[in-house]
Amino acid sequence: MVQAYCVKCRKKVEMKDPKEVKLKNGRPAAKGTCPTCGTNVFRIGKI
């Protein structure tokens, strides 16, 4: 699973429904939701 920092919960969480995306500069990233509060979470870098 992919971990990301949730700003609302203030802790690292396992991303729910992670989707692999590519930034404008070509770097890979992951986009998903926090399983606890439902806030969008984002992580830049390898998945």
Buried (B, 14 or more C-beta within 10 A) or exposed (E): EBEBEBEEBEEEBBBBEBEEEEEEEEEEBBBBBBBEEEEEBEBEEEE
